[in-house]
Amino acid sequence: MHSMLRFSISLAAAAALSAGAALADGAPIRHLVYKFDVSFTTTSTVHSSGMDGDGPASGTSDYRMGSDDDGTISVDVLQVQPDTGLVVRVSEQARLRRSSPPTLCVVYGTGSTICDQSHGELNEEEMTLMRFLGRNFVNTSVMDAKKHWQYASTAPQGSETSDYTVSKVDGNLMNITYQRELKVAGASPFNATTEGSLSYNDLLSMPVSVNEDTITQKNGIGGNADKIEQKVDLSLSSDSMQTAQNH
């Protein structure tokens, strides 16, 4: 279950993807590799009814299943757009089942992400990373006195609100906590709540590590429901810009 609401692709974003496609085979201006661990646990509550020896009977049963994977996510930074959007090419190399082909995306400092979906949607751990790669993700001009800022988006069938707070600064490193609330209506409604933290290198404009937990609640027909618990851990493994600065 993706934890990002899909919004209409603006003309500027569409143009950025087109421009990125022209650069897709060229050398990147920056190459990043992140290690990831991801796990999912789904608890399904099923209501049943029938007959027993005493007449009509009903009950509730819970079923649990889980999965996990790990590997690396590679990101090639291809271009900076005039609207500050960063054109990137992202791919995933997983130990088990979650490997994904290179996909072009445009990411913004607000967390907004537009991706080419010709190969399908990005995995949840890729989308988690994309939120923090945009330019000016840490933007002091939108912070309040408590070093807190918020981004909110709405669409015809949903809304999403993200709150960020800088809890500690140590040189170029910032510890940031965040909460996200996603509500989606329509034929398959659900609510998703995320609690997370990240270490962000302000000098390199990149997250060093990300840890987040998301709980998604889906209500079905007849009182049936699914609760999906998602854990994502990311850590920066290599950065070509940092390597270049160290030589």
N, C-alpha and C positions, 0 to 999 in steps of 0.2 A: 504494500500500500504506500503510494507516494504521499509525502507530507507537504507537498507544495501545490497550491491551487493553480490551475491552468487558466491564464487570461488570454485575451485576444492578442495576436501578434501585431504590433504596430508596424507602420511602414518603415520606420527607422530600423527596427529590429530585423525586419525581413531583408532590408537592404544590407544590414550588417552580416547576416548569414550568407547572403549572396557574395558579398565581398570576401568573406572568410573562405567560401568554397573555392574561390580563385587562388587563395593562398594555401589550400590544404596540402598540396604536394611540396610546398617550399620549406625551407629550414625555419624552425621556430626561433623566436627571439628569446625564449626562456623555456626550460624543460623542468618539470616537477614530477616527483614520484612520492606517493603516500602509501604507507602500509595501512591495511584496514582489517578489522574484525567486525562481523555483523551476525546477529542472532535474532530469531523470531520465535515467539511462543504464542500460539493461538488457543484460546479457551472458548469453546462453542457451548452455549447453553441451549438445550433442546427441550421443549415442552412436548409431552406426549399425553395422549388420552386413549382410553379403551375400556375394557370390561374386566372385572375380576369376579370372584365368587360372590361378592356382596353387591355387585351392580357396577355403575359407571365409576371409573377411576382415572386419575390423572397424576402426572409426576414431572419432575425436572431432572435432567441428566447433564453432567458436564463432561466434555471431551477435550483433551489437551494434546496438542502436537507441536513439534518444534523443529527448527532447522538452523544451521549456522554455516558460515564460510569465512575464508580469509584470503588475503592476497595483496595485490598492489593496484593502485590507480595511477595512471600516467596522464599528465596534462601538458600539452604543448601550447604555449601562449603565442598566437600568430600575429595579432595586430591590436592596436588601441584605436577605437573609433572616435570621431569628433564629439559624439554625445557621451563620451567616457566609457562606453561599453567595451569590454575586453573580449576579443574573439579567441576562443580556445578550442582545442581538439582533445577530447577526453576518451580514454579507453580503460578497460579493467581486465586484469589477469588474475583469475581466481584459482584456488586450490581445487575446488569442487565444480560447482555448476554455474557460477555467476559471471563468468567471463563475458565481456561485451566488446563489440567492434568500435573503432574510432568514430566519434560523433562530434560534429561541430556545434558549439553553443556560443551565445553571447551572454556575458554575466555583467551585472551592475552592482555598485556598492550598496544599493538598497536590498540586495538579496534576490532581486528579480533575475530570472534565467529563462532564456528562450533557446530551445534546441531543435535541431533537425530531427524529426521523428520518423524518417524513412526506414530506420533500423529498429523502430520501437522506442519506448521511453527509457531513460536512464534508470539504472538501479538506485535504490534508496540511498546507499552510501555515496554514490556519485553525486546525487542531488544535494546531499548534506554538504559535501565539499564545495560544490558550485556556489552555494549561498555566500561563502566567505572569501571568494577569490576576486570579486569586483574591486575596482579602484575606489578609494575613499570609503571603504567599509567602516573604518573607524574615522568618523567625521566629527571633529570637535564643534563645528558650527551648528550641529543639531543636538548636542548634548545639553542637559540641564546642569544645575549646580551640583547634583549628586552623581555626575558622570553617567547618566542614564539617557537612553534614546529609544525611540519606537518607530517602527514602520508598520503601516496598516494598508491592506488592499481589500477591495470588494469586487465581486462579480455577481451576475444575475442569480447564481445559485450557491453563493458561498462568501465567506470572508476569512481573512487571515490577519493575525496581529502578532508581531514579534517585538519583544522587549529585551534590550541589552543593557548591562551595567558593567562598567569597568570596576573590578573589585580590588585590583592591585597593579601597580606599575613598578617594574624593576628594570631600569635601563630602557632598552628597546622592546622589552617583553611586557605585554599586558595580559592579565588574567581577566577574562570576561565571562560572566554568567548570563544565561538567556532563558527565556520562556517563550513558547509559541503556542498559539491557539488557532486551530483550523476547523471551521465548520462548513460542511457541504450539505446542501439540500438536494432535492430532486428525486429521481427514481431509486438511487442507492445512497441514501444519506449516511453520514458518519461525522463524528467529532474526534479530533486528534489533538492531544496535549503533549508538548515536548518540554523537557527540562534538560538543559545542557550547559557545558562550560568549554571554553577554548583558551589556549595560549596563543597570542597573536604577536608576531614580530612586526612592529610598526615601521622599522627602517626598511625591511624587505617587503612590506605590504602583503604578508602571507600568514595563514594560520600554521602554527607549529604542531599543534595537537588539538583534537576535537573529541569530546565524549558527550553523547546525548542518549536519552531514553525517551521513547515515544509510546504512548498508550492510545490506541485507536478503538473507539466503541462504535459498533455497527448493530443497529436494531433491525431484526428481520420480521417476517410474517408470523403471526400467532405467538408472539412473545419470545421467539427465538432470538439469540443475540450472539455476536462474536466480540471477543476482546483480544486485540492483537498487541503484544508487547514487543517493541523493537529496540535493540541496543546497537549503536554504531560507535566504534572507536577508530580514530584516524591519527596517524602520526607521520610527520614529514620525514622522508627517508633521504631524499637528495634534491638539490636545487641548483641548477646550472649557474644562476646569478651569484649565489653565495660561493660556489666553487671558484668562479671567475674573480670575485673580490678577494679571495684568499690567496691568489697567485699574483 
